[in-house]
């Protein structure tokens, strides 16, 4: 199995494998998601919050966000 690497705030972070994100109403697998510990999840949330608060995404209209 290959290494699982995610990008958080431009930095590569080694993950702990994959898990399936499953639609509970159909049982269909929607995506495979990186399995990570709480520290990695916290870093990802912090990076996303910072990007939203200081970047163009916050001022972008919902229709524009949808297009992106």
C-alpha positions as CSV (number, residue, x, y, z in Angstrom):
1,X,0.0,0.0,0.0
2,X,1.3,3.4,-0.9
3,X,1.8,6.2,1.7
4,X,-1.2,8.5,2.2
5,X,-0.1,12.1,2.0
6,X,-2.4,15.1,2.4
7,X,-1.7,18.8,1.9
8,X,-2.5,21.1,4.8
9,X,-1.7,24.8,4.4
10,X,0.8,23.8,1.6
11,X,2.6,21.2,3.8
12,X,2.6,17.5,3.2
13,X,1.2,15.5,6.1
14,X,1.5,11.7,6.3
15,X,-1.9,10.1,6.9
16,X,-2.8,6.8,8.6
17,X,-4.6,5.1,5.7
18,X,-8.0,5.5,4.1
19,X,-11.6,5.0,5.0
20,X,-14.7,5.0,2.8
21,X,-17.2,7.9,3.2
22,X,-20.5,6.1,2.7
23,X,-24.0,7.6,2.0
24,X,-26.0,6.0,4.8
25,X,-29.2,6.2,2.8
26,X,-27.9,4.1,-0.1
27,X,-24.7,2.4,1.2
28,X,-22.9,3.9,-1.8
29,X,-19.2,4.9,-1.3
30,X,-19.0,8.6,-2.1
31,X,-15.2,9.0,-1.6
32,X,-12.2,7.6,0.1
33,X,-10.9,9.9,2.8
34,X,-7.6,10.1,4.6
35,X,-7.6,8.7,8.1
36,X,-5.8,11.0,10.5
37,X,-5.4,11.7,14.1
38,X,-6.9,14.6,16.1
39,X,-3.8,16.8,15.7
40,X,-3.9,16.6,11.9
41,X,-7.7,17.3,11.9
42,X,-7.2,20.3,14.1
43,X,-4.4,21.6,11.8
44,X,-6.6,21.2,8.8
45,X,-9.5,23.0,10.5
46,X,-7.2,25.8,11.6
47,X,-5.8,26.2,8.1
48,X,-9.2,26.3,6.5
49,X,-10.5,28.8,9.0
50,X,-7.5,31.1,8.4
51,X,-7.9,30.8,4.6
52,X,-11.5,31.6,4.9
53,X,-11.1,34.6,7.2
54,X,-8.1,36.2,5.3
55,X,-8.7,35.1,1.7
56,X,-11.1,35.9,-1.1
57,X,-13.5,33.0,-0.4
58,X,-15.3,34.9,2.4
59,X,-16.3,37.8,0.2
60,X,-17.2,35.5,-2.7
61,X,-20.9,35.1,-3.6
62,X,-22.4,31.7,-3.0
63,X,-23.0,31.3,-6.8
64,X,-19.3,32.0,-7.5
65,X,-18.3,29.5,-4.8
66,X,-20.4,26.9,-6.4
67,X,-18.8,27.5,-9.7
68,X,-15.3,27.2,-8.2
